[in-house]
């Protein structure tokens, strides 16, 4: 019985250490579950026009199945943060049109693929 309690305690502790309710980014802003984020533009995309002939894709936004996203309809979309995962690279999980996505927060900020939403 003691072993079961110890195993359950360790499991709960490790799950709480990876999922948090908030995260303070390198820019100093604190992102919390329930906050609204606004996606910016991927590199090579400008005012709806492509700057290059390369396939434009998000460098920091992925689907829940870890697929690369090429959907340019996400530019300037807003979504609520559903979950924050701090394991390895910090991920913010969100959902748009019943599709679950996550973004690597520090990479998104560095590349300009995440904007500050005015409705924060």
Phi, psi and omega in degrees: 000320180297321181295321179296317179296318180295315180297315178296320179297315179295319179298314178297318180298315181292326179291324178288332181288337181266327180254128181233168177268345181208163179209131177264117183282172179295339178278353177096354180275140179263121176263133181235153174301131182100341176294158177260130174249156177233125180286144177266214182248139174290159179299135180094001181243126182217118179048043177083357181246146177277136177275344184221174178269355179290153175294122181274133177214159177286134179271342185238356182250131181226158174278168181298339177269014178064035178264150176288137183259131176240007184284106182282354175290349179282346180302128180067010176288148177247148180205155176276141174287124180266326186202149175237124181245121183258010178286128184057242177279138183289129181242137171255124179263139179209172182223134175227128180051046178062018174247129182270134180230165166218158175228150175276106193302310184293320178294319180297319178294318181295323183269354182079018180274003176225129179250162172280124180284136181290341182263027179291000000 
